[in-house]
Amino acid sequence: MSRSAHPAGPRHADVLPEGHYSAPPADLNVLDPKVWAQTVSRDADGVATVGGMDVKSIAEQYGTPAYVLDEADFRARARAWRGAFGGDADVFYAGKAFLSRAVVRWLHEEGLNLDVCSGGELATALSAGMPAERIAFHGNNKSVEEIRRAIGEGVGRIVLDSFQEIVRVAHIARELGTRQRVQIRITVGVEAHTHEFIATAHEDQKFGIPLAGGQAAEAVRRALQLDSLELIGIHSHIGSQIFDMSGFEVAAHRVVGLLKDVRDEHGVELPEIDLGGGLGIAYTSDDDPREPHEIAKALTEIVTRECEAAKLRTPRISVEPGRAIVGPTAFTLYEVGTIKPLDGLRTYVSVDGGMSDNIRTALYDAEYSVALVSRTSDAEPMLARIVGKHCESGDIVVKDAFLPSDLAPGDLVAVPATGAYCRSMASNYNHVLRPPVIAVHDGEARVIVRRETEEDLLRLDVG
Ligand SMILES: *Cc1c(COP(=O)(O)O)cnc(C)c1O
């Protein structure tokens, strides 16, 4: 065991400061399949590999930091979601989690539909050949131009988010001489995050039309009166990183309650119900997400039961997983730079990226794990905090994690489960260049989003 690298650093599990972490894992070299992409393992030399490529070669060829995405895993997860519901539901991948043209093509090939929430996402989807009728357009403040483009292209559905938007979309559809398929997004008074959900107060937010006070019923009334709108259903999205199905249970109960009121008032049975996304993934070994088939079974049972009780025909279900498909399929590969042991506290390990490629830790206090991937090590575990290179003390990628105490500058570390909401939320803070996304598959690596260059930055700055 080498102790010479950081003589002042805390290394022992018995002198750990307070923090949010469990004891060090028994073997730091093990890459827990729960948090790493499906094809990740270590080769005979101890170097991590993914899709048949080792991370040292990837780093040499493409540089660091880089998002490395396991294409086989992405396709497998997309297929699992699609297969879980059989033909009984539509799966819309939430493009905001991560969208690129390669991803759009994979989704198209695997039979999934796509959610977009801006003109830019719509343009990306269309440019990669996703049929417009398989696209749903979301958002609480779609511009007139965005709505016109979406209707003109023939998107399959627009999810209406306010009373003003009902009128706006109806007007534009009439202008364009079409009848637009729409859903109404409602807030059911349930908010779910991770293991908890809260029923009641959560209508206090910018999305959707509250069920409370009869507002959602009024929205349905107005939409049904407008000839240029075809109201196909009700939409509800209750949160993110959810493990517990009870929030969906309450949401489905309330959405079906509205469908029943609509039937009683208008004699119309709306044919669809969208339960949104938000299904959780494992960021650390402590997380235990459910499999798509379990989720599909639970959701289908809930909706069927509620509809039977309300004597309604069971509507067609749609779901919108984003994170649950792309999140686990990628990791961020970094090179270790400076290492700073703080006596009695922890060791700060700086990497060559940071909050510009992963804002989730700073923004949501998200938890991640990290591993040394360019080699194995038998050195004692040290409590580390993985930080970036930005001018901000909150520039933290992994708050608390164990790494081998012989970690040295030039080592490669990787943070798993960064496929969702990392590249898509990446910024140019400090004029740091956004990393590429490298897709690996069957021993081949391919750039699907290239690394930003200084030229890219300067091109926007017109002087
Ligand atoms: C963000 C979002 C999703 C996807 O959420 P995930 O947590 O990535 O599954 C689905 N539907 C809507 C309306 C959203 O806003």
The ligand as a Gaussian input file, in Angstrom:
#p B3LYP/6-31G(d) Opt

LIG

0 1
 C      -38.931000      15.948000     -17.808000
 C      -40.157000      15.335000     -18.299000
 C      -40.198000      13.970000     -18.564000
 C      -39.019000      13.056000     -18.355000
 O      -38.624000      12.976000     -17.026000
 P      -37.534000      11.868000     -16.618000
 O      -37.313000      12.134000     -15.172000
 O      -36.323000      12.132000     -17.435000
 O      -38.123000      10.545000     -16.910000
 C      -41.356000      13.434000     -19.074000
 N      -42.438000      14.204000     -19.307000
 C      -42.435000      15.522000     -19.055000
 C      -43.652000      16.322000     -19.349000
 C      -41.311000      16.136000     -18.553000
 O      -41.310000      17.450000     -18.292000

